[in-house]
Amino acid sequence: MRYSGLRVITEGLRGNTGWTQAWRDPAPKPTYDAIIIGGGGHGLATAFYLAKNHGLTNIAVLEKSHIGSGNIGRNTTIVRANYFLPGNSEFYSHSMKLWEGMEAELNYNVMHSQRGLINLFHSDGQRDAFVRRGNAMINQGDDAILLDREGVREHLPYLDFEQTRFPIYGGLYHPRGGSARHDAVAWGYARGADQRGVDLIQNCEVTGIDIENGVVRGVQTTRGAIRAKKVGIIVAGRSSQVAAMAGMRLPIESHVLQAFVTEGLKPVINHVVSFGMGHFYISQSDKGGLVFGGDLDFYASYASRGNLPMVEHVMEAGMTLMPMIGRAKVLRSWGGIMDMTPDGSPIIDKTHIDGLFIDCGWNYGGFKAVPASGWCMAHLMATGESHEVARKFRLDRFATGHLLDEEGTGSQHNLH
Ligand SMILES: Cc1cc2nc3c(=O)[nH]c(=O)nc-3n(C[C@H](O)[C@H](O)[C@H](O)COP(=O)(O)OP(=O)(O)OC[C@H]3O[C@@H](n4cnc5c(N)ncnc54)[C@H](O)[C@@H]3O)c2cc1C
């Protein structure tokens, strides 16, 4: 079924009786050409591009819970291409282009909104760093505009510019940045993959990886053994646990990140605003809720909920930056498990086991990476070669020292 405005109107008149299921619910087959472990954004996009770009359709995505139950449905939905280092720059630039064509490609409304992102700076040194970053973005073909304090005031008049701890000096404006509806991205890729013949198997947890003489043979699951010549591990916060099934110890720590949403308000914040010095960022959802978050909780955990000290820290930072939000009521908070690498950049690579591939280490920024990660992981699994925009996301860089450390801050996760 093709979705369109006309279809919405027709179905509305017919009492919405004509909609069909968005994807099938198949039982697992005993053998596939390729298996993707993890039905999050990255796993589903990989399956979609394996089918669409490489004609590989005898594929299964194995998801231990339901589609959209992981971080793809828990993030704060910021999409941007404002990276500095070669390796990251071209990858996120490629991802932004895929975002811009995503709704047409998937025939799905993911509510992608390029409302602009402003990163605030609060010192001369920070401004210089943002000038360098902005130049790198422009050289990459993306957009960046340096705003002085009055320039920021024109866009964001409601900020407290004179706060004594971090007075606002200006901001780096990224007009193509914005947000999207997170779970619609999962649903859109799921539907697109299913339409091309991919089996999406929910409630199917992978419990073991079968390896013979250094070659992957398939997986063990809660719904039986499934054989495949190629297996991709794409499980975000659970990467260390699933890689351990193949005897691998990854350079990943799993940490909790929280987010918050207020009651619905009339439109008041029409950009994404990032206040790095205070560890706070915010945007307004299409339903009107102010969606905001801060930093990691700073302890390794597999719990999808956070602790109160970080709640207090985020609220304080929000009140410092825009005291007006003190009047809004917070409705909900939640957490997700972040797969943190020591340099803050991801991994898309082969492993030492023939036929076993891994895509992980998305830290707190993997939502915007979903399309390019799927594109590049599919390329790697289909051809055996890294895609040119993901060639620096090597697993062995932590041993060779070729790190991709955007902030130059070393392995401290809060400083990435
Ligand atoms: C609060 C919060 C805010 C965030 N904000 C942003 C943001 O604004 N912008 C941005 O770019 N990124 C953001 N992120 C990060 C982003 O959400 C993640 O990096 C990204 O979603 C991770 O990839 P994924 O979608 O594939 O993960 P997931 O959706 O977690 O997918 C992994 C899947 O693997 C499944 N799985 C795990 N183990 C197994 C197993 N053994 N067998 C089968 N299946 C298994 C899980 O159930 C899960 O569904 C945020 C994250 C959080 C938590």
The ligand as a MOL file (V3000), in Angstrom:
LIG
                    3D

  0  0  0     0  0            999 V3000
M  V30 BEGIN CTAB
M  V30 COUNTS 53 58 0 0 0
M  V30 BEGIN ATOM
M  V30 1 C 17.9100 9.8330 25.9660 0
M  V30 2 C 18.6200 9.6950 24.6390 0
M  V30 3 C 18.7450 10.7950 23.8110 0
M  V30 4 C 19.3850 10.6760 22.5700 0
M  V30 5 N 19.3910 11.7490 21.7370 0
M  V30 6 C 19.9280 11.6480 20.4960 0
M  V30 7 C 19.8130 12.7360 19.5860 0
M  V30 8 O 19.1900 13.7610 19.8860 0
M  V30 9 N 20.3900 12.6010 18.3640 0
M  V30 10 C 21.0760 11.4920 18.0080 0
M  V30 11 O 21.6100 11.4480 16.8980 0
M  V30 12 N 21.1480 10.4140 18.8430 0
M  V30 13 C 20.5860 10.4620 20.0750 0
M  V30 14 N 20.6320 9.3850 20.9280 0
M  V30 15 C 21.3820 8.1810 20.5290 0
M  V30 16 C 20.6010 7.2430 19.6160 0
M  V30 17 O 19.3030 7.0410 20.0990 0
M  V30 18 C 21.3440 5.9000 19.5240 0
M  V30 19 O 22.7160 6.1100 19.2490 0
M  V30 20 C 20.7820 4.9940 18.4500 0
M  V30 21 O 19.3750 4.9370 18.5030 0
M  V30 22 C 21.3690 3.5950 18.6040 0
M  V30 23 O 21.1240 2.7720 17.4930 0
M  V30 24 P 19.7980 1.8850 17.2860 0
M  V30 25 O 18.6910 2.7780 16.9240 0
M  V30 26 O 20.1070 0.8310 16.3030 0
M  V30 27 O 19.6010 1.2920 18.7350 0
M  V30 28 P 18.4060 0.4670 19.3880 0
M  V30 29 O 17.0830 1.0070 19.0100 0
M  V30 30 O 18.7080 0.3540 20.8480 0
M  V30 31 O 18.5370 -0.9440 18.6600 0
M  V30 32 C 19.2520 -2.0570 19.1420 0
M  V30 33 C 18.2710 -3.2080 19.2100 0
M  V30 34 O 18.9830 -4.4170 19.4590 0
M  V30 35 C 18.1080 -5.2490 20.2110 0
M  V30 36 N 18.9090 -6.3080 20.8550 0
M  V30 37 C 19.8100 -6.1870 21.8420 0
M  V30 38 N 20.3190 -7.3880 22.1610 0
M  V30 39 C 19.7210 -8.2950 21.3480 0
M  V30 40 C 19.8120 -9.7040 21.2100 0
M  V30 41 N 20.6440 -10.4450 21.9920 0
M  V30 42 N 19.0360 -10.3060 20.2700 0
M  V30 43 C 18.2080 -9.5920 19.4810 0
M  V30 44 N 18.0710 -8.2490 19.5870 0
M  V30 45 C 18.8230 -7.6130 20.5130 0
M  V30 46 C 17.4730 -4.2870 21.1990 0
M  V30 47 O 16.2840 -4.8060 21.7520 0
M  V30 48 C 17.2570 -3.0510 20.3430 0
M  V30 49 O 15.9440 -2.9830 19.8000 0
M  V30 50 C 19.9790 9.4440 22.1790 0
M  V30 51 C 19.8400 8.3350 23.0050 0
M  V30 52 C 19.1460 8.4430 24.2120 0
M  V30 53 C 18.9700 7.2380 25.0860 0
M  V30 END ATOM
M  V30 BEGIN BOND
M  V30 1 1 1 2
M  V30 2 1 2 3
M  V30 3 2 2 52
M  V30 4 2 3 4
M  V30 5 1 4 5
M  V30 6 1 4 50
M  V30 7 2 5 6
M  V30 8 1 6 7
M  V30 9 1 6 13
M  V30 10 2 7 8
M  V30 11 1 7 9
M  V30 12 1 9 10
M  V30 13 2 10 11
M  V30 14 1 10 12
M  V30 15 2 12 13
M  V30 16 1 13 14
M  V30 17 1 14 15
M  V30 18 1 14 50
M  V30 19 1 15 16
M  V30 20 1 16 17
M  V30 21 1 16 18
M  V30 22 1 18 19
M  V30 23 1 18 20
M  V30 24 1 20 21
M  V30 25 1 20 22
M  V30 26 1 22 23
M  V30 27 1 23 24
M  V30 28 2 24 25
M  V30 29 1 24 26
M  V30 30 1 24 27
M  V30 31 1 27 28
M  V30 32 2 28 29
M  V30 33 1 28 30
M  V30 34 1 28 31
M  V30 35 1 31 32
M  V30 36 1 32 33
M  V30 37 1 33 34
M  V30 38 1 33 48
M  V30 39 1 34 35
M  V30 40 1 35 36
M  V30 41 1 35 46
M  V30 42 1 36 37
M  V30 43 1 36 45
M  V30 44 2 37 38
M  V30 45 1 38 39
M  V30 46 1 39 40
M  V30 47 2 39 45
M  V30 48 1 40 41
M  V30 49 2 40 42
M  V30 50 1 42 43
M  V30 51 2 43 44
M  V30 52 1 44 45
M  V30 53 1 46 47
M  V30 54 1 46 48
M  V30 55 1 48 49
M  V30 56 2 50 51
M  V30 57 1 51 52
M  V30 58 1 52 53
M  V30 END BOND
M  V30 END CTAB
M  END
